[in-house]
Amino acid sequence: MTATNKSGMCPDGWSLDSLTSYVTHKSGDSKIIKGKQSSVPDSDLVQGYSASGPDVWVKQAQYHGPGIVVSAVGARCGKTFLADGQWTAIANTHAILPRDGLDPKFFWYVTNREEWWVKSGTAQPFVKVKDTLERPFCLPPVNEQREIVRILEEQFSRLDAAAASIAAVRRKAEQFRRSLLNTAFTGGLTHRGARHMNTNLSEWESSSLLEACELYQPKTISKAEMSSDGAFPVYGANGVIGRHHEFNHESSEVLLACRGNVGTVNVSQPRSWINGNAMVCKPRDERRLSKDFLALALQAMDLRSAITGTAQLQITRSSLGPLRIQIPPLNEQREIVKILAEQFSHQIAILASADEVERKVGSLRRSLLHATFTGELTKEWREKNNG
């Protein structure tokens, strides 16, 4: 069990104090608006920090040396950034400068936890910097702060390497998926005697989507009309978005997101309500075009020419209908679907493993930070150096 000081609240040797005596702080310059600043560096500009981080360049430095910039307003308020050199904090931020007795990097690890900050507001949340810094805080001596930083950076570098490996696995999986889909829908999976098919690409038909499918957006119901105990799933642009007591489609249908994640393909469950943000793509003749094949073909298609709009991207029936789809004979469609299902099952297993590793990395990060601020991370170091 961690030794405590006389307060009974902190590890032995740590002081229970507010951080106000260890820092100076000031709101970011409200006159410097992010949208009016340069987004690229220049020789006569210095780094500026907005609520999103070091993403602007400004004319004059307000601070020199290490400091912390807090995202002060908005959904991510409480996110912090470690600054150094010449820099300026602009609108919607707060600058905090550590004094003697407070290691800047240690202080950043302390503050870079959004839940650590006292906040107020609902529609537009904001951090209450003064109230946060005035709270009692268990502060280790500065030499222990530096030891904490050393350990955290060593451990986090390993976790960062694991996270980078996971990201690489995801990228390769997505590249493999795109490559496999492209091969499938240019005849490569079943051409030249692959598997047991003797494919003749001249037997593939070329058709517009509108000729091959009914394309329509069903009636939309609002969130207020949905019910958590509804028997039937409701599908929107991004998959299931709720439940309803009625369904408007008896069969499973192929859906294409018209808004939101435009172009995302989903397949609905039987007896579902499908909202108008999803385009139903229903084969006119399933003896010619199967739904399973259509769902995969849509994922392989380049839909960029069908996407319209600027403020809100969308796909419409008129923009989607002219796109061409290549339709092989039905038995070949079944073979393509079968091969892709086998290959994608391997990919799903790999991604599930990546998800599990990612969860463990996140859990280890949280455990390290918890151990940091309860004193467990440096317990042995304290015993060795203070014994």
N, C-alpha and C positions, 0 to 999 in steps of 0.2 A: 504494500500500500504506500502511496506517495506521502512523504513527510510533509507536514504543513507548518506554516509560521504561526505566530501567536494569534493571528486573526482567525486561524482555523479554516481559512478559505483558500489559501494559496500554498503552493509547494514551498518547502523550507528555503529561505534565502530570497524569495520573491517578495516584492512590495505590493501592498494593496493600495492603489491610488487611482485618481482620475488621470487621464492623459493630457489634460489641459496645460499642466506645467511642463510638459515635454514637447509641445508643439506650438506653432503659430498657424493661424488659418484665416483664409479670406475667400470670399465668393469670386468666381471667375468673372472676367471683364464682360459685362452685359452689352457693352457697345461693340464688341467684336462678334459678329454673327457668322456662323459657319458658312452659309451659302455665299457670302461675299468675299471669302478668303481663297487663296490659291490651294489647289489640291496637289500641287507638285512642288518640290523644293527648288530653291534658287539661292544664289550666293549672298543675296542681301536679305534673305528671309530666315526666320528661326522657327523651330517646331512649335506648333500650337496644338493644344489638347481640347477637343470637343467632348460632349457627353458620350461619343462613340469611341474615343481614344485619340491617339496621335495621328490624325488624318487631315490636318490643315497646316498651312505655313503662313506666318504672319510677319509684320514688319518690325516689331519691337519685342525684345525679351523683357518680361516682367520679373523673372526669377533666374537665379544662377545657382547651380548645384542640385543636389538630390531633393526630391519632394514626391508627394502623392497627389494625384488628381482624381477627384471623386465625380462620377456621373451623378449629378444632383437631382435631376428631374426626369420623370418618364418611367417606362416599364422596366428598364434595367438600372434604375437608380440604386446606388450602392456599389456598383462595379467600379473598381479603382485601377489606376494605371501608374506605374513607376516612372517618374520623370527624372532627368539629370541633364547637366550641361546648361545651355540657354533655352528657355522655354516660356510659354505663356498659357495660362488657362483662360478659355473664352466662355461665352455665354452658356448657361445651364451646367456649369461645373463648380467645383470648390477645390481650392488649392490648400494643401496641408504640408507644412515644412517641419521636419523633425529637428529637435535641438539635441544638445549633448545628453547622453543617457538613453537615446532611442536610435537603434540602428535602422536606417531607411528601409532596407530590404525586409528586415523583421517586421517593421511597421506595415509594409505592403502586404505581407502574408496575413497579418492580423486583420487588415481592413478589406482585403479582396474577397470578402464573403458577404454577399448581399444581405443575408439574414442577420449579420452582425450590427447593421445600422438601425437606429431608431428612425422610423418613417411615419409620414402622415399623408393624408389625401387619399382619395379613391379613384376618381376619374383621371386625375393627374398626380400620381404619387411623387413625393419628394423626400429627401433625407433631411433629418434634423441634426446637423453636424454638431452644434454646440451641445445639445442634449446627449448625443452619443459619446462625445469626448468627456463629458462630466460624469459619466457612470463609473463606479468602482471597477478597476481592472487589475488583474494579477500580472505584474510586470517583472520579468526576470532581469538580473544584472546584465549590463551590456555585453560582457564577455560570453555569457550564456546565450544571449540573443544571437550573437554571431555564430555560435556553435549550432544553434537551431537552424539558422540559415544554411550553414554548410551541409547539415544532414538532409534538410529538405531538398536542397538543390541536387544533391547526389541521388536521392531516392526518386525525385520527380523526373530527373533526366532519364532514368530507367523506365519510368512509367510513360514518359513522352515517346521514348523509342518504341515501346509496345503499342502505343496509340498510333504512331506513324506506320507501324507494320500492319495494324488493322485497317487503316485507311488505304494502304497499298493493296491489301487483299480485296477490299470493296471495289477499288478502281479496276483491278484485273478481272474481278467477277463481272462487273458491268461491261467491260470491253469484250470479254468472252461471250456474254449474252448477246451483245449487238452483233458480233461477228457470226455467231451461230444462227441468229435470226436472218442475217443477210444471206448466209449460205443456204439456209432452208428455202428462202423465197426467191432464190435465183436458180433453184433446181439442184444445188450442190449436194444436198443430203441424200438424194435418191438418184442422182444422175450417174451415168457410166457404171451401172451395175452395183453401186453402193448398196449395202444390205442385199435384199433379194429382189429389189425392184428393177425392172428394165424400163427406165424412164425415157420417154420421147418428149422433149420439151415442146415439140410442135403440137402436142395434145393439150398444152396449157392454153387456157382462154384468157384474153385480156378484156377487162370490163371496167366501166366506171363504177364507183361505189353506189351511185344512185340507181344504176341499172341492176346491180346485183343485190341491193339491200333496200328495205324501207328505212328511211332516216327520219326520225321525228323526236321532238322533245315533249314529254308528257306534261300533264298538269302538275304544277308545284303546290305543295302544301307547306304552310308556315311551321315554325318551331312550336307555336302555340297550339297547333292542331295535332302535334305528335304527343305520344304518351309513353312513359317509361315502361308501362306494363302492356304495351301493344303487342299483339301476337306476330306482327309482320315487320321485317326490317325496312327502313326507308333509305334509299340510295340517292346521294347527291353527286356533286362533281368528284368528290374525293373518297367515294365508297360509302359505307353505312354511316348515316348521320343521326339516326334515331329510330324510333319504333312507332307503329300506327295500328289502329284497330281494323284497317281495311288494306287490301292490296289492289293494285291496278294492272299487275302482270302475273298471269298464271305460271308462265314458263320462265326458266332462266334466260336472261338476255345479255347480249354484249353491249357494254356501255362505253362511251367516249366522253371524257370531261370536256364540257364546252366553256367552262369558266374555272377559276381557281387554278389547279394544276392542269392547265390546258393540254389536252392530248393524252392524258392518262387513261389507260384501258382497265376496266373492271368487268367482271362477270357477276351478275346478280344471282342471288338465290331464287329458287322457284317461289311463287307466291310472295312477291315483294311490291312495295310502292316505290316507283322510280320518279324522282323529281326532275324538273325541267332543266336543271344545270347539267344534266347528263343526257347526251344524245343516244337514243336507242338505235343500234345498227342491227337490223333483223334481216337475215337472208330471205329473199323472196321465194327461193326454192332450196330446201335443205338437201334435196337429192343432187343438187349442183354445187352448193356451198355449205359446208358444215359450220356451226357456230364455233366449235373448238378451233377450227382452222382460221376462221375470220378473226377471232380474238388475238391470235398470234400474228396474223398478217398485219393487223392494225398496229401492233407494237413495232413491227419491222418497217412500217411505212414512214417516209419523210413527210410530216404533216405541216411543215413550216409555211408552205404556200396557202394552207387553209386557215391559218391564224390571222385574225384581223383585230383592229382596235389598237389603241395606244395606252390610255389611262387604265382600261380594263381589257386585257386580251380575251378573245373568245373565238370559238369555232361555230359556224352556222351551217345549216343544211345546204345553202347555196354555195358556200366555199368548200365544203367537204365533198359534195356530190360528184364533181368532175374528176376527183383523184382516181387513178387507175389501180386496179388490183389484178394480180395474175392468179388464175384459178386452175389448178391441176385437176385431173380426174379424181373422183371421190375416194377411190381406194388409195391413191397416192396422198391425198390430204390426210387420211387416217394414219398412214405410215409416217408422214412428217410430224404430225401431232405426237405420235408414240415416241419417236426418236427425241424430239425436243423435251417431252415430259421426263424421259430417262435422264437426259443431260442436265435439265434444270433441277431435278431432284438432288443431284450431286452438289450443284451450286447452292441450293437452299441449305443443305447440311453444312457446307463450308461457312455460309453467312451466319447460320445459327451459332456455330462455334465462335465466330468473330464477335457476335453479340454477347456471348457469355464472357469472353475475354474482356470486352469493353466494360461490361458491368463490374467485373472484378477490378479493373483498373480504376474505375470511378470509386468503388468501395475502398480501395487501398488509399486513394487520395484523401477521402474523408477521414479514414482511420488515422492517417499520418497527422492531419490537421487537428483532430481531436486529441491525439497524444501530445501534440505540441503545446496546446493551451491548457492541458491538465498537468503538464510537467513530466509525463511519462516518457516522452521522447528523449529527454536529457537526464533522466533519473540516474543512470549509471555514470554519466559524465559528472554530475554534481557530486555523487558519492566519491568518485576518484579525485576530483579537484578540490573538494571542500572538506574531505574527511581528515 
